[in-house]
Amino acid sequence: MEEQFVKLVPPRAVRRPTEDAAIHAADATPRSLPSVDQLLDALTLAAHRHDLAGVRLCTHLVARAAGHVSW
């Protein structure tokens, strides 16, 4: 009996025009942020839950809301 091996090929990037349009539209519209107090509460909650992605997101949003980072 002969063994057959399946060659795994990584997926190629597929261009999605609607996704590009959505990203461009989201980039063009101003987005308001919650207050720094609310973001710090969310940061505390994420830290208590050991949610590393939430902590990272909240710290970036706090810096942006406080005016330390401009996009």
A tleap script that builds the chain and sets N, CA, C and O, in Angstrom:
source leaprc.protein.ff14SB
mol = sequence {
  NMET GLU GLU GLN PHE VAL LYS LEU VAL PRO
  PRO ARG ALA VAL ARG ARG PRO THR GLU ASP
  ALA ALA ILE HIE ALA ALA ASP ALA THR PRO
  ARG SER LEU PRO SER VAL ASP GLN LEU LEU
  ASP ALA LEU THR LEU ALA ALA HIE ARG HIE
  ASP LEU ALA GLY VAL ARG LEU CYS THR HIE
  LEU VAL ALA ARG ALA ALA GLY HIE VAL SER
  CTRP
}
set mol.1.N position { 0.829 -1.178 0.000 }
set mol.1.CA position { 0.000 0.000 0.000 }
set mol.1.C position { 0.873 1.242 0.000 }
set mol.1.O position { 1.819 1.364 0.779 }
set mol.2.N position { 0.545 2.121 -0.858 }
set mol.2.CA position { 1.339 3.324 -1.005 }
set mol.2.C position { 0.724 4.466 -0.194 }
set mol.2.O position { -0.477 4.725 -0.286 }
set mol.3.N position { 1.550 5.142 0.594 }
set mol.3.CA position { 1.053 6.263 1.388 }
set mol.3.C position { 0.945 7.504 0.520 }
set mol.3.O position { 1.802 7.768 -0.324 }
set mol.4.N position { -0.098 8.245 0.734 }
set mol.4.CA position { -0.268 9.493 0.000 }
set mol.4.C position { -0.103 10.657 0.973 }
set mol.4.O position { -0.679 10.678 2.061 }
set mol.5.N position { 0.687 11.603 0.551 }
set mol.5.CA position { 0.928 12.781 1.369 }
set mol.5.C position { 0.240 13.978 0.729 }
set mol.5.O position { 0.278 14.162 -0.487 }
set mol.6.N position { -0.366 14.758 1.545 }
set mol.6.CA position { -1.025 15.964 1.065 }
set mol.6.C position { -0.073 17.126 1.271 }
set mol.6.O position { 0.415 17.357 2.378 }
set mol.7.N position { 0.184 17.847 0.207 }
set mol.7.CA position { 1.069 18.996 0.304 }
set mol.7.C position { 0.247 20.193 0.779 }
set mol.7.O position { -0.714 20.600 0.126 }
set mol.8.N position { 0.635 20.740 1.911 }
set mol.8.CA position { -0.074 21.892 2.457 }
set mol.8.C position { 0.524 23.166 1.882 }
set mol.8.O position { 1.719 23.429 2.020 }
set mol.9.N position { -0.306 23.931 1.253 }
set mol.9.CA position { 0.125 25.179 0.643 }
set mol.9.C position { -0.526 26.324 1.416 }
set mol.9.O position { -1.739 26.320 1.620 }
set mol.10.N position { 0.266 27.299 1.844 }
set mol.10.CA position { -0.340 28.413 2.573 }
set mol.10.C position { -1.299 29.176 1.665 }
set mol.10.O position { -1.046 29.309 0.467 }
set mol.11.N position { -2.386 29.670 2.220 }
set mol.11.CA position { -3.362 30.387 1.393 }
set mol.11.C position { -2.782 31.685 0.854 }
set mol.11.O position { -2.010 32.366 1.530 }
set mol.12.N position { -3.159 32.010 -0.354 }
set mol.12.CA position { -2.715 33.262 -0.958 }
set mol.12.C position { -3.643 34.383 -0.524 }
set mol.12.O position { -4.820 34.166 -0.239 }
set mol.13.N position { -3.103 35.551 -0.482 }
set mol.13.CA position { -3.923 36.708 -0.125 }
set mol.13.C position { -4.924 36.967 -1.245 }
set mol.13.O position { -4.554 37.060 -2.416 }
set mol.14.N position { -6.167 37.078 -0.878 }
set mol.14.CA position { -7.226 37.330 -1.848 }
set mol.14.C position { -7.632 38.791 -1.730 }
set mol.14.O position { -7.949 39.276 -0.644 }
set mol.15.N position { -7.620 39.463 -2.830 }
set mol.15.CA position { -8.004 40.877 -2.820 }
set mol.15.C position { -9.521 40.982 -2.722 }
set mol.15.O position { -10.259 40.388 -3.508 }
set mol.16.N position { -9.955 41.743 -1.751 }
set mol.16.CA position { -11.389 41.932 -1.540 }
set mol.16.C position { -11.705 43.421 -1.653 }
set mol.16.O position { -11.474 44.173 -0.706 }
set mol.17.N position { -12.225 43.852 -2.788 }
set mol.17.CA position { -12.481 45.287 -2.981 }
set mol.17.C position { -13.451 45.873 -1.959 }
set mol.17.O position { -13.288 47.022 -1.548 }
set mol.18.N position { -14.455 45.106 -1.542 }
set mol.18.CA position { -15.411 45.655 -0.574 }
set mol.18.C position { -14.755 45.861 0.787 }
set mol.18.O position { -15.084 46.806 1.504 }
set mol.19.N position { -13.824 44.971 1.141 }
set mol.19.CA position { -13.110 45.126 2.405 }
set mol.19.C position { -12.232 46.374 2.360 }
set mol.19.O position { -12.173 47.137 3.325 }
set mol.20.N position { -11.550 46.576 1.232 }
set mol.20.CA position { -10.722 47.773 1.076 }
set mol.20.C position { -11.571 49.039 1.168 }
set mol.20.O position { -11.162 50.021 1.788 }
set mol.21.N position { -12.746 49.016 0.553 }
set mol.21.CA position { -13.634 50.180 0.594 }
set mol.21.C position { -14.129 50.438 2.017 }
set mol.21.O position { -14.235 51.590 2.437 }
set mol.22.N position { -14.430 49.378 2.752 }
set mol.22.CA position { -14.904 49.535 4.129 }
set mol.22.C position { -13.810 50.112 5.022 }
set mol.22.O position { -14.077 50.976 5.857 }
set mol.23.N position { -12.591 49.638 4.848 }
set mol.23.CA position { -11.470 50.158 5.642 }
set mol.23.C position { -11.231 51.622 5.309 }
set mol.23.O position { -10.994 52.437 6.201 }
set mol.24.N position { -11.294 51.956 4.027 }
set mol.24.CA position { -11.093 53.344 3.613 }
set mol.24.C position { -12.195 54.244 4.174 }
set mol.24.O position { -11.919 55.354 4.628 }
set mol.25.N position { -13.431 53.771 4.144 }
set mol.25.CA position { -14.546 54.560 4.671 }
set mol.25.C position { -14.423 54.750 6.180 }
set mol.25.O position { -14.707 55.829 6.698 }
set mol.26.N position { -14.000 53.702 6.883 }
set mol.26.CA position { -13.824 53.813 8.336 }
set mol.26.C position { -12.683 54.754 8.672 }
set mol.26.O position { -12.724 55.452 9.685 }
set mol.27.N position { -11.671 54.775 7.828 }
set mol.27.CA position { -10.536 55.662 8.029 }
set mol.27.C position { -10.928 57.125 7.826 }
set mol.27.O position { -10.379 58.018 8.471 }
set mol.28.N position { -11.874 57.358 6.930 }
set mol.28.CA position { -12.231 58.724 6.567 }
set mol.28.C position { -13.200 59.370 7.551 }
set mol.28.O position { -13.320 60.595 7.582 }
set mol.29.N position { -13.891 58.567 8.352 }
set mol.29.CA position { -14.878 59.132 9.271 }
set mol.29.C position { -14.277 59.284 10.666 }
set mol.29.O position { -13.584 58.385 11.144 }
set mol.30.N position { -14.536 60.411 11.318 }
set mol.30.CA position { -14.015 60.581 12.681 }
set mol.30.C position { -14.761 59.672 13.661 }
set mol.30.O position { -15.973 59.482 13.558 }
set mol.31.N position { -14.021 59.127 14.594 }
set mol.31.CA position { -14.618 58.250 15.605 }
set mol.31.C position { -14.390 58.870 16.978 }
set mol.31.O position { -13.279 59.284 17.312 }
set mol.32.N position { -15.440 58.926 17.754 }
set mol.32.CA position { -15.300 59.462 19.107 }
set mol.32.C position { -14.922 58.327 20.058 }
set mol.32.O position { -15.319 57.177 19.870 }
set mol.33.N position { -14.159 58.673 21.061 }
set mol.33.CA position { -13.711 57.697 22.048 }
set mol.33.C position { -14.471 57.897 23.351 }
set mol.33.O position { -14.935 59.000 23.639 }
set mol.34.N position { -14.599 56.835 24.139 }
set mol.34.CA position { -15.161 57.005 25.484 }
set mol.34.C position { -14.233 57.888 26.322 }
set mol.34.O position { -13.094 58.147 25.935 }
set mol.35.N position { -14.725 58.338 27.453 }
set mol.35.CA position { -13.895 59.178 28.318 }
set mol.35.C position { -12.734 58.360 28.885 }
set mol.35.O position { -12.773 57.130 28.913 }
set mol.36.N position { -11.718 59.064 29.327 }
set mol.36.CA position { -10.541 58.397 29.892 }
set mol.36.C position { -10.934 57.595 31.129 }
set mol.36.O position { -10.402 56.508 31.354 }
set mol.37.N position { -11.863 58.119 31.936 }
set mol.37.CA position { -12.317 57.391 33.129 }
set mol.37.C position { -12.944 56.048 32.757 }
set mol.37.O position { -12.665 55.033 33.396 }
set mol.38.N position { -13.784 56.042 31.732 }
set mol.38.CA position { -14.405 54.794 31.292 }
set mol.38.C position { -13.362 53.821 30.751 }
set mol.38.O position { -13.438 52.618 30.998 }
set mol.39.N position { -12.393 54.345 30.018 }
set mol.39.CA position { -11.347 53.482 29.469 }
set mol.39.C position { -10.468 52.904 30.575 }
set mol.39.O position { -10.046 51.750 30.493 }
set mol.40.N position { -10.191 53.697 31.606 }
set mol.40.CA position { -9.397 53.181 32.724 }
set mol.40.C position { -10.162 52.113 33.498 }
set mol.40.O position { -9.567 51.151 33.984 }
set mol.41.N position { -11.482 52.276 33.615 }
set mol.41.CA position { -12.302 51.226 34.235 }
set mol.41.C position { -12.237 49.940 33.416 }
set mol.41.O position { -12.117 48.849 33.973 }
set mol.42.N position { -12.316 50.072 32.094 }
set mol.42.CA position { -12.227 48.899 31.221 }
set mol.42.C position { -10.843 48.264 31.311 }
set mol.42.O position { -10.715 47.040 31.268 }
set mol.43.N position { -9.808 49.093 31.436 }
set mol.43.CA position { -8.445 48.586 31.587 }
set mol.43.C position { -8.303 47.801 32.884 }
set mol.43.O position { -7.691 46.733 32.898 }
set mol.44.N position { -8.860 48.318 33.971 }
set mol.44.CA position { -8.815 47.624 35.260 }
set mol.44.C position { -9.536 46.287 35.187 }
set mol.44.O position { -9.045 45.280 35.697 }
set mol.45.N position { -10.695 46.281 34.556 }
set mol.45.CA position { -11.463 45.046 34.406 }
set mol.45.C position { -10.698 44.022 33.571 }
set mol.45.O position { -10.657 42.843 33.923 }
set mol.46.N position { -10.097 44.459 32.479 }
set mol.46.CA position { -9.327 43.542 31.630 }
set mol.46.C position { -8.122 42.985 32.387 }
set mol.46.O position { -7.778 41.813 32.235 }
set mol.47.N position { -7.485 43.821 33.196 }
set mol.47.CA position { -6.328 43.357 33.967 }
set mol.47.C position { -6.743 42.325 35.007 }
set mol.47.O position { -6.036 41.338 35.213 }
set mol.48.N position { -7.877 42.538 35.665 }
set mol.48.CA position { -8.363 41.573 36.660 }
set mol.48.C position { -8.718 40.237 36.021 }
set mol.48.O position { -8.596 39.186 36.650 }
set mol.49.N position { -9.154 40.285 34.779 }
set mol.49.CA position { -9.527 39.048 34.074 }
set mol.49.C position { -8.349 38.417 33.336 }
set mol.49.O position { -8.506 37.391 32.675 }
set mol.50.N position { -7.174 39.029 33.448 }
set mol.50.CA position { -5.960 38.546 32.771 }
set mol.50.C position { -6.162 38.484 31.256 }
set mol.50.O position { -5.669 37.574 30.590 }
set mol.51.N position { -6.889 39.458 30.729 }
set mol.51.CA position { -7.157 39.553 29.295 }
set mol.51.C position { -6.081 40.442 28.672 }
set mol.51.O position { -6.200 41.668 28.672 }
set mol.52.N position { -5.034 39.815 28.145 }
set mol.52.CA position { -3.902 40.581 27.633 }
set mol.52.C position { -4.276 41.428 26.423 }
set mol.52.O position { -3.804 42.556 26.282 }
set mol.53.N position { -5.119 40.888 25.551 }
set mol.53.CA position { -5.544 41.662 24.380 }
set mol.53.C position { -6.378 42.866 24.814 }
set mol.53.O position { -6.247 43.952 24.249 }
set mol.54.N position { -7.229 42.675 25.808 }
set mol.54.CA position { -8.033 43.777 26.316 }
set mol.54.C position { -7.186 44.844 26.983 }
set mol.54.O position { -7.442 46.038 26.829 }
set mol.55.N position { -6.174 44.411 27.725 }
set mol.55.CA position { -5.264 45.364 28.374 }
set mol.55.C position { -4.538 46.185 27.320 }
set mol.55.O position { -4.430 47.406 27.442 }
set mol.56.N position { -4.044 45.521 26.293 }
set mol.56.CA position { -3.311 46.222 25.235 }
set mol.56.C position { -4.231 47.214 24.513 }
set mol.56.O position { -3.846 48.355 24.259 }
set mol.57.N position { -5.436 46.772 24.191 }
set mol.57.CA position { -6.382 47.651 23.505 }
set mol.57.C position { -6.724 48.866 24.365 }
set mol.57.O position { -6.731 49.996 23.879 }
set mol.58.N position { -7.005 48.626 25.634 }
set mol.58.CA position { -7.382 49.730 26.525 }
set mol.58.C position { -6.238 50.712 26.730 }
set mol.58.O position { -6.468 51.921 26.766 }
set mol.59.N position { -5.017 50.223 26.864 }
set mol.59.CA position { -3.890 51.141 27.058 }
set mol.59.C position { -3.691 52.019 25.829 }
set mol.59.O position { -3.399 53.208 25.955 }
set mol.60.N position { -3.848 51.443 24.649 }
set mol.60.CA position { -3.718 52.250 23.436 }
set mol.60.C position { -4.843 53.281 23.336 }
set mol.60.O position { -4.612 54.424 22.941 }
set mol.61.N position { -6.055 52.870 23.694 }
set mol.61.CA position { -7.177 53.805 23.634 }
set mol.61.C position { -7.048 54.912 24.675 }
set mol.61.O position { -7.419 56.055 24.410 }
set mol.62.N position { -6.528 54.585 25.857 }
set mol.62.CA position { -6.316 55.615 26.883 }
set mol.62.C position { -5.305 56.638 26.381 }
set mol.62.O position { -5.513 57.843 26.526 }
set mol.63.N position { -4.217 56.163 25.795 }
set mol.63.CA position { -3.201 57.083 25.275 }
set mol.63.C position { -3.780 57.956 24.169 }
set mol.63.O position { -3.483 59.148 24.091 }
set mol.64.N position { -4.600 57.364 23.322 }
set mol.64.CA position { -5.208 58.130 22.232 }
set mol.64.C position { -6.221 59.144 22.766 }
set mol.64.O position { -6.255 60.288 22.314 }
set mol.65.N position { -7.047 58.722 23.730 }
set mol.65.CA position { -8.066 59.619 24.287 }
set mol.65.C position { -7.437 60.752 25.086 }
set mol.65.O position { -7.984 61.854 25.140 }
set mol.66.N position { -6.289 60.486 25.709 }
set mol.66.CA position { -5.627 61.512 26.510 }
set mol.66.C position { -4.858 62.501 25.639 }
set mol.66.O position { -4.358 63.510 26.134 }
set mol.67.N position { -4.764 62.212 24.345 }
set mol.67.CA position { -4.099 63.135 23.436 }
set mol.67.C position { -2.625 62.880 23.253 }
set mol.67.O position { -1.924 63.707 22.671 }
set mol.68.N position { -2.131 61.743 23.742 }
set mol.68.CA position { -0.711 61.443 23.600 }
set mol.68.C position { -0.376 60.871 22.228 }
set mol.68.O position { 0.779 60.900 21.804 }
set mol.69.N position { -1.382 60.354 21.538 }
set mol.69.CA position { -1.171 59.748 20.228 }
set mol.69.C position { -2.163 60.370 19.266 }
set mol.69.O position { -3.347 60.490 19.581 }
set mol.70.N position { -1.695 60.759 18.114 }
set mol.70.CA position { -2.623 61.280 17.103 }
set mol.70.C position { -2.592 60.361 15.895 }
set mol.70.O position { -1.534 59.873 15.497 }
set mol.71.N position { -3.747 60.134 15.324 }
set mol.71.CA position { -3.832 59.250 14.151 }
set mol.71.C position { -4.075 60.047 12.924 }
set mol.71.O position { -4.177 59.485 11.834 }
savepdb mol mol.pdb
quit
